Amino acid sequence: MYIIPPVASSDVHTNSAVPVPEKHSPVRAVTLPHSDPKRRPTAIVYCEGNFGAIDGKTANGLVRHSERYKILSIIDSEKAGLDAGIVLGEKSKSIPIVRNLADAIAHAIDIPDYFILGMAPKNGMLSTYERGLVLDAMSNGMNIVNGLHEFLNDDPAFVAASAAMNVTILDIRRPRAKKGLRTFSDRIREVTCPRIAVLGTDCAIGKRTTATILTRALNDVGVKTVLVGTGQTGLIQGARYGVALDAVPSQFCAGELEATVVDAFERERPDVIIIEGQGALSHPAFSTSSLIIRGSRPDGVVLQHAPGRDKRCDFAHMPMPTPATEINLIQTFADTKVIALTLNHENMSGEEIDAAISLFEYELGIPAIDPLSPSSARLVRMVLAAYPKLQAKLSAVMQ
């Protein structure tokens, strides 16, 4: 059995990625203090020393986009006093960065509904200090959203605190029970709409952000599009369909993703399904990349690349691949086609990103786009170029 916390929309389907802890009973849905179904639950996000950096990608993503929670503040003493949106190089989001939990509570009008762990460290575990901080948040009446590999519902101290304070812990990465895990069945062939996977040349390179922007851009012009998340950040942001694949035993990854994509198709009958990628197919540290391709069997791929990144994250001696080599690997590995290249403009000026777009379009013969540019029309056009039948789905916005 799986649950999601309340959200503003009343038509959200159960997400197969947020499991109810099975060892403890009774099992109950999340009940928020003074909960109003018409409002998003409020949340503060912990990201000490990492906001705006690679290991802060969950917090970064929540500042950029959050359907499920209203983000009140970010905790990072190193950037306290700054605006979270400005730190990310974007416009103000009216989300302040504060020093600590006490300041976050003082900034909120009422006690926030949720305390979100907004970091994704390589070891996926809490430090001793962070354990105490989470318990402190619970003692103040906040529910916990945990995207780490360490499941707090398995820890007696957190279970006791949850019961004592009548708050809920959501272990986002916890997979369903093994007896309920699905293997690949080939039902993916029943999904008749285009399936587009957003893959990358490295981890933490912007695949989820691009997938979110692309989904929104297509929906805005009347092409009904559903995003399937594959990592904890997208699920916390509010993806209605998804599974945190890096916590699923490898034998079941393809099947779990296939079943999720089929479910999204049957429930929503979309024109397009976008699948969030993880890591990179060429990266030895991320085996889920291959299983995302196997499970979703995308007929199109958007490849995310950072031209200003020389080495891969956390691997100082591992050079970045070129888009051409990654495209060749993807198209050799699977019966699919890379339809566009999207660029992360980190460490690049506007002139440099424009030059990179021109160069890659010439070299690769496919559209190259900065997904964070003000206009989303190019994102829509790249999909229409690959799937011209979708032209009929466009609303009057594009006519």
C-alpha positions as CSV (number, residue, x, y, z in Angstrom):
1,M,0.0,0.0,0.0
2,Y,1.3,3.4,-0.9
3,I,0.3,7.0,0.1
4,I,1.2,10.5,-0.8
5,P,0.8,13.6,1.3
6,P,-2.2,15.9,0.5
7,V,-1.8,18.3,-2.4
8,A,-3.7,21.2,-3.7
9,S,-5.3,19.3,-6.6
10,S,-8.2,17.0,-6.0
11,D,-7.6,14.7,-8.9
12,V,-4.2,13.3,-7.9
13,H,-3.9,9.5,-8.3
14,T,-2.0,7.4,-5.8
15,N,1.7,7.5,-6.5
16,S,3.5,4.2,-6.5
17,A,6.6,5.7,-5.1
18,V,5.8,6.7,-1.5
19,P,5.3,3.6,0.6
20,V,3.6,3.3,3.9
21,P,6.1,1.6,6.4
22,E,5.1,-2.0,6.6
23,K,6.7,-2.9,10.0
24,H,4.6,-0.6,12.0
25,S,0.8,-0.4,12.5
26,P,-1.7,1.0,12.3
27,V,-1.1,2.2,8.8
28,R,-2.8,5.6,8.3
29,A,-2.8,8.3,5.7
30,V,-1.1,11.6,6.5
31,T,-3.2,13.9,8.6
32,L,-2.0,17.5,8.9
33,P,-2.8,19.8,11.7
34,H,-5.6,22.2,10.5
35,S,-5.3,20.6,7.1
36,D,-7.1,22.4,4.3
37,P,-7.5,20.3,1.1
38,K,-7.4,23.5,-1.0
39,R,-4.0,24.6,0.1
40,R,-0.5,23.1,-0.3
41,P,1.1,21.9,3.0
42,T,3.9,24.3,4.1
43,A,7.5,23.1,4.4
44,I,11.0,24.2,5.3
45,V,13.9,22.5,3.6
46,Y,17.2,21.6,5.2
47,C,20.3,21.9,3.0
48,E,23.1,23.0,5.3
49,G,26.3,23.9,3.3
50,N,24.9,22.5,0.0
51,F,22.2,24.8,-1.3
52,G,22.9,25.7,-4.9
53,A,25.5,22.9,-5.1
54,I,25.3,19.4,-6.6
55,D,24.5,17.6,-3.3
56,G,21.7,20.1,-2.7
57,K,19.8,19.1,-5.8
58,T,16.6,18.2,-3.9
59,A,16.4,21.6,-2.2
60,N,17.4,23.3,-5.5
61,G,14.6,21.5,-7.3
62,L,12.0,22.4,-4.7
63,V,12.9,26.1,-5.0
64,R,12.5,25.9,-8.8
65,H,9.3,23.8,-8.8
66,S,7.1,22.4,-6.1
67,E,3.5,21.3,-6.7
68,R,3.1,19.4,-3.5
69,Y,4.5,21.8,-0.9
70,K,4.7,25.5,-0.3
71,I,8.3,26.1,0.5
72,L,8.7,28.7,3.2
73,S,12.5,28.8,3.7
74,I,15.8,27.0,3.1
75,I,18.2,26.2,6.0
76,D,21.8,26.8,5.0
77,S,23.9,28.9,7.4
78,E,26.5,29.5,4.8
79,K,24.1,31.4,2.6
80,A,21.7,32.8,5.3
81,G,20.2,36.1,4.3
82,L,20.1,35.5,0.6
83,D,17.1,34.8,-1.7
84,A,17.0,31.1,-2.8
85,G,16.0,31.9,-6.3
86,I,18.8,34.5,-6.8
87,V,21.4,32.0,-5.5
88,L,20.2,29.5,-8.2
89,G,20.8,32.2,-10.8
90,E,17.1,32.8,-11.4
91,K,14.6,35.5,-10.4
92,S,13.5,35.9,-6.8
93,K,11.3,33.1,-5.5
94,S,10.5,35.0,-2.2
95,I,12.1,32.0,-0.4
96,P,14.7,33.2,2.2
97,I,17.7,31.2,3.2
98,V,18.0,31.1,7.0
99,R,20.6,30.0,9.5
100,N,18.9,27.2,11.4
101,L,15.7,25.5,12.4
102,A,14.8,28.1,15.0
103,D,15.1,30.9,12.4
104,A,13.0,28.9,10.0
105,I,10.2,28.5,12.5
106,A,10.4,32.1,13.5
107,H,10.0,33.1,9.8
108,A,6.9,31.0,9.4
109,I,3.6,32.3,10.5
110,D,2.6,28.9,11.9
111,I,4.6,25.8,12.6
112,P,5.4,24.4,9.1
113,D,3.6,21.2,8.2
114,Y,6.8,19.5,6.9
115,F,10.5,19.4,7.4
116,I,12.2,18.2,4.2
117,L,15.7,16.8,4.1
118,G,16.8,18.6,0.9
119,M,20.3,17.1,0.4
120,A,21.3,14.0,-1.6
121,P,24.8,13.1,-0.3
122,K,26.6,10.3,-1.9
123,N,26.3,8.0,1.1
124,G,22.6,8.8,1.5
125,M,22.8,8.8,5.3
126,L,22.1,11.2,8.2
127,S,25.0,12.6,10.3
128,T,24.7,12.5,14.1
129,Y,23.9,16.2,14.1
130,E,21.2,15.8,11.5
131,R,19.6,13.0,13.4
132,G,19.2,15.4,16.3
133,L,17.9,18.1,14.1
134,V,15.2,15.9,12.6
135,L,14.1,14.8,16.1
136,D,13.9,18.5,17.0
137,A,11.7,19.2,14.0
138,M,9.4,16.4,15.1
139,S,9.3,17.7,18.6
140,N,8.0,20.9,17.1
141,G,5.1,19.0,15.4
142,M,6.5,18.8,11.9
143,N,6.1,15.8,9.6
144,I,9.3,14.6,8.0
145,V,10.0,14.1,4.3
146,N,13.1,11.9,3.9
147,G,14.6,11.3,0.5
148,L,17.7,9.5,1.7
149,H,18.6,5.9,1.4
150,E,18.4,5.6,5.2
151,F,14.8,4.8,6.1
152,L,13.8,6.6,9.3
153,N,10.8,4.4,9.8
154,D,13.2,1.5,10.5
155,D,14.9,3.4,13.3
156,P,13.4,2.9,16.8
157,A,14.2,6.5,17.9
158,F,12.4,8.0,15.0
159,V,9.5,5.6,15.3
160,A,9.1,6.5,18.9
161,A,9.2,10.2,18.2
162,S,6.7,9.8,15.4
163,A,4.2,8.1,17.7
164,A,4.8,10.5,20.6
165,M,4.3,13.6,18.6
166,N,1.7,12.2,16.3
167,V,3.6,13.1,13.2
168,T,4.4,11.1,10.0
169,I,7.7,10.2,8.4
170,L,7.7,9.7,4.6
171,D,10.6,7.6,3.5
172,I,10.3,8.6,-0.2
173,R,12.9,6.1,-1.5
174,R,11.4,3.0,0.2
175,P,10.3,0.5,-2.5
176,R,7.2,-1.6,-2.2
177,A,7.5,-5.0,-0.4
178,K,9.5,-7.5,-2.4
179,K,6.6,-9.8,-2.9
180,G,4.8,-7.0,-4.7
181,L,7.6,-5.9,-7.0
182,R,7.0,-6.3,-10.7
183,T,9.3,-7.7,-13.3
184,F,9.2,-6.6,-17.0
185,S,6.2,-7.9,-18.8
186,D,6.3,-6.2,-22.2
187,R,3.0,-4.4,-21.5
188,I,4.9,-1.2,-22.4
189,R,3.9,-2.0,-26.0
190,E,0.3,-1.1,-25.0
191,V,1.4,2.5,-24.5
192,T,0.7,4.0,-27.8
193,C,1.6,7.6,-27.2
194,P,5.2,8.9,-27.7
195,R,7.5,8.1,-24.7
196,I,10.4,10.6,-24.4
197,A,13.2,9.9,-21.9
198,V,15.3,12.8,-20.7
199,L,18.7,11.3,-20.3
200,G,22.1,12.9,-19.6
201,T,25.9,12.8,-19.9
202,D,26.3,13.0,-16.1
203,C,24.4,13.0,-12.8
204,A,23.0,16.2,-11.3
205,I,23.1,17.9,-14.7
206,G,19.5,19.1,-15.0
207,K,17.5,16.1,-16.4
208,R,14.7,16.5,-13.9
209,T,14.5,20.3,-14.4
210,T,14.4,19.9,-18.2
211,A,11.8,17.1,-17.9
212,T,9.6,19.3,-15.7
213,I,9.9,22.4,-18.0
214,L,9.2,20.2,-21.1
215,T,6.1,18.7,-19.5
216,R,4.8,22.1,-18.6
217,A,5.5,23.6,-22.0
218,L,3.7,20.9,-23.8
219,N,0.7,21.0,-21.5
220,D,0.6,24.8,-21.9
221,V,-0.1,24.5,-25.6
222,G,-2.7,21.7,-25.3
223,V,-0.5,18.6,-25.8
224,K,-1.5,16.6,-22.7
225,T,1.7,15.4,-21.2
226,V,2.5,13.3,-18.1
227,L,5.8,13.2,-16.3
228,V,7.0,9.9,-14.7
229,G,9.6,10.6,-12.0
230,T,12.4,8.1,-11.3
231,G,14.1,9.9,-8.3
232,Q,13.3,11.2,-4.9
233,T,13.4,14.9,-5.8
234,G,10.7,14.7,-8.6
235,L,8.5,12.7,-6.3
236,I,8.8,15.2,-3.5
237,Q,8.1,18.0,-6.0
238,G,4.8,16.4,-6.8
239,A,5.2,14.0,-9.7
240,R,2.0,12.0,-9.7
241,Y,3.6,8.9,-11.2
242,G,7.0,7.6,-10.4
243,V,9.3,5.3,-8.4
244,A,12.7,6.0,-6.8
245,L,14.5,3.4,-8.9
246,D,17.9,3.6,-7.2
247,A,16.3,1.9,-4.1
248,V,14.6,-0.9,-6.1
249,P,16.5,-4.2,-6.5
250,S,17.9,-4.2,-10.0
251,Q,15.9,-7.3,-11.1
252,F,12.7,-5.3,-10.7
253,C,13.7,-1.8,-11.9
254,A,12.6,-2.3,-15.5
255,G,9.3,-3.9,-14.4
256,E,8.5,-1.3,-11.8
257,L,9.1,1.6,-14.2
258,E,7.2,-0.2,-17.0
259,A,4.2,-0.7,-14.7
260,T,4.3,2.9,-13.6
261,V,4.4,4.2,-17.2
262,V,1.5,1.8,-18.2
263,D,-0.5,3.0,-15.2
264,A,0.1,6.7,-16.2
265,F,-1.0,5.9,-19.7
266,E,-4.2,4.0,-18.7
267,R,-5.3,6.6,-16.1
268,E,-4.5,9.8,-18.0
269,R,-4.6,8.9,-21.7
270,P,-1.9,11.5,-22.5
271,D,-0.6,12.6,-25.8
272,V,3.0,12.3,-24.5
273,I,4.8,10.7,-21.6
274,I,8.1,12.2,-20.4
275,I,10.4,9.9,-18.3
276,E,13.0,11.4,-16.0
277,G,16.4,9.9,-16.5
278,Q,19.1,9.2,-13.8
279,G,22.9,9.5,-14.1
280,A,24.2,8.6,-17.5
281,L,24.2,5.4,-19.6
282,S,28.0,5.8,-20.0
283,H,28.6,6.4,-16.3
284,P,29.8,3.3,-14.4
285,A,28.3,4.6,-11.1
286,F,24.6,4.7,-12.3
287,S,23.2,1.3,-13.4
288,T,19.6,2.6,-13.2
289,S,20.2,4.5,-16.5
290,S,20.1,1.3,-18.5
291,L,17.1,0.0,-16.6
292,I,15.2,3.2,-17.3
293,I,15.7,2.7,-21.0
294,R,14.8,-1.0,-20.8
295,G,11.7,-0.4,-18.7
296,S,10.2,2.6,-20.5
297,R,11.5,1.7,-24.0
298,P,11.4,5.3,-25.1
299,D,11.0,6.0,-28.8
300,G,12.6,9.4,-28.3
301,V,15.4,10.7,-26.1
302,V,16.3,14.3,-25.1
303,L,19.9,14.4,-24.0
304,Q,21.0,16.9,-21.3
305,H,24.6,18.0,-21.4
306,A,26.8,20.6,-19.6
307,P,29.4,22.0,-22.0
308,G,31.1,23.9,-19.2
309,R,31.7,20.8,-17.1
310,D,35.1,19.2,-17.7
311,K,34.9,16.3,-15.2
312,R,32.0,14.2,-13.9
313,C,30.5,15.0,-10.5
314,D,32.4,13.3,-7.6
315,F,34.9,11.8,-10.0
316,A,37.8,14.3,-10.5
317,H,39.7,12.0,-12.9
318,M,36.7,11.0,-15.1
319,P,36.3,13.3,-18.1
320,M,32.9,14.2,-19.4
321,P,31.8,12.4,-22.5
322,T,30.8,14.3,-25.6
323,P,27.2,14.5,-26.7
324,A,28.1,12.6,-29.9
325,T,29.6,9.6,-28.0
326,E,26.7,9.5,-25.6
327,I,24.2,9.6,-28.4
328,N,26.0,6.8,-30.2
329,L,25.9,4.7,-27.0
330,I,22.2,5.3,-26.4
331,Q,21.2,4.6,-30.0
332,T,23.3,1.4,-30.0
333,F,22.0,0.2,-26.7
334,A,18.3,0.7,-27.6
335,D,15.9,1.0,-30.5
336,T,15.4,4.7,-30.0
337,K,16.5,8.1,-31.4
338,V,17.9,11.1,-29.7
339,I,15.7,13.9,-30.9
340,A,17.3,16.9,-29.2
341,L,20.1,18.2,-27.0
342,T,19.4,20.4,-24.0
343,L,22.1,22.3,-22.4
344,N,22.9,23.1,-18.8
345,H,24.6,26.6,-18.8
346,E,26.6,26.2,-15.6
347,N,30.0,28.0,-15.8
348,M,29.0,29.6,-19.1
349,S,28.1,33.1,-20.3
350,G,25.2,33.9,-22.5
351,E,27.5,34.2,-25.5
352,E,29.1,30.9,-24.7
353,I,25.8,29.0,-24.5
354,D,24.7,30.6,-27.8
355,A,27.9,29.5,-29.5
356,A,27.5,26.0,-28.0
357,I,24.0,25.7,-29.4
358,S,25.1,26.7,-32.9
359,L,28.1,24.3,-32.7
360,F,26.1,21.3,-31.5
361,E,23.3,21.8,-34.0
362,Y,25.8,21.8,-36.8
363,E,27.8,18.8,-35.5
364,L,24.8,16.6,-34.5
365,G,22.1,17.7,-36.8
366,I,19.4,17.9,-34.1
367,P,18.0,20.9,-32.2
368,A,20.1,22.2,-29.3
369,I,18.2,24.2,-26.7
370,D,18.8,25.9,-23.3
371,P,15.7,24.8,-21.4
372,L,16.0,27.6,-18.9
373,S,15.8,30.3,-21.6
374,P,12.7,32.6,-21.2
375,S,10.9,31.1,-24.2
376,S,9.7,27.5,-24.2
377,A,8.5,27.6,-27.8
378,R,11.7,25.9,-29.0
379,L,11.1,23.0,-26.6
380,V,7.6,22.5,-28.1
381,R,8.9,22.8,-31.7
382,M,11.6,20.1,-31.1
383,V,8.9,17.6,-30.0
384,L,6.6,18.5,-32.9
385,A,9.5,18.1,-35.3
386,A,10.0,14.5,-34.0
387,Y,6.3,13.7,-33.7
388,P,4.5,15.8,-36.4
389,K,1.1,14.1,-35.7
390,L,1.0,16.0,-32.4
391,Q,0.5,19.2,-34.4
392,A,-3.2,18.4,-34.4
393,K,-3.3,18.5,-30.6
394,L,-2.1,22.1,-30.3
395,S,-4.5,24.5,-28.7
396,A,-5.3,27.9,-30.0
397,V,-2.2,29.2,-28.1
398,M,0.0,28.0,-30.9
399,Q,-2.4,28.5,-33.8
